[in-house]
Amino acid sequence: MVRWNDRFIALCQAAEAARAALPPIYQAPERAFAAANPLLIFGELRKYANQQLKFVEWGSGVGTITIMADLLGYRAFGIERDVRLVSVAQRLAEQVGSDAVFGAGNFVPPAHLPTAAPSVPAEFALDGGGADGYAAISCLPTDIDLFYVFPHPEMIDVFHELFTRVAKPGARLLIYSQLMEVLTSVRTLMGATALVLA
Ligand SMILES: C[S@@+](CC[C@H](N)C(=O)[O-])C[C@H]1O[C@@H](n2cnc3c(N)ncnc32)[C@H](O)[C@@H]1O
């Protein structure tokens, strides 16, 4: 039997190799394509594992976290606007035997642009338009139980607001912050709880 540790290590190694094979623009230390620490996210995903919850990663990059969610028993989806990264993620899933689903498109649903956004460089901003990422994964935001995102630190409140506007009551948001912490909020009937350390 393959132990979970072995699968996790195999996934992280394959993800690193996939990332290293990308063109230099993806390797730059700027955070537009930075990857989260998978171990920290693993600790959070494990709390709600094996319940067949629907998980979506907003901006799934090479797919590491979405695949990890799939391996932990979620029905896992990644939405990514960069089609090259979507292909890399799909290959990575195949390589490690994961059923994670990746769709190319925008995770900001049409007509749900945030009302107020800080001035951050364009690659970190939340922009609408382009292909609908939810159509690409055949899911609606209101189907999702657990959202995960790794945003620019100045965009954390904007993502929290987006979650409040699109998620169903009971859904949970996990945010990986630049401080290597995971923040969480739960959608309630009236809005969403404040972001707190998970
Ligand atoms: C900082 S990386 C995070 C990668 C991965 N989620 C992780 O935690 O390791 C952000 C990713 O989100 C993607 N992205 C940013 N805005 C997006 C949008 N509106 N719709 C879809 N993908 C987006 C970027 O192309 C990039 O791959």
The ligand as an ORCA input file, in Angstrom:
! r2SCAN-3c Opt
* xyz 0 1
  C       0.383     33.439     -6.382
  S      -0.084     32.200     -7.621
  C      -0.685     30.957     -6.532
  C      -0.561     29.537     -7.090
  C      -1.232     28.486     -6.230
  N      -2.613     28.819     -5.980
  C      -0.544     28.269     -4.904
  O      -1.142     28.579     -3.852
  O       0.582     27.769     -4.857
  C      -1.590     32.955     -8.266
  C      -2.153     32.285     -9.512
  O      -3.453     32.827     -9.765
  C      -3.646     33.022    -11.143
  N      -4.696     34.050    -11.275
  C      -4.631     35.332    -10.851
  N      -5.796     35.972    -11.064
  C      -6.638     35.069    -11.656
  C      -7.999     35.131    -12.085
  N      -8.731     36.264    -11.974
  N      -8.564     34.008    -12.598
  C      -7.813     32.847    -12.715
  N      -6.531     32.739    -12.314
  C      -5.942     33.826    -11.777
  C      -2.267     33.419    -11.642
  O      -2.123     33.177    -13.041
  C      -1.345     32.537    -10.784
  O      -1.082     31.313    -11.415
*
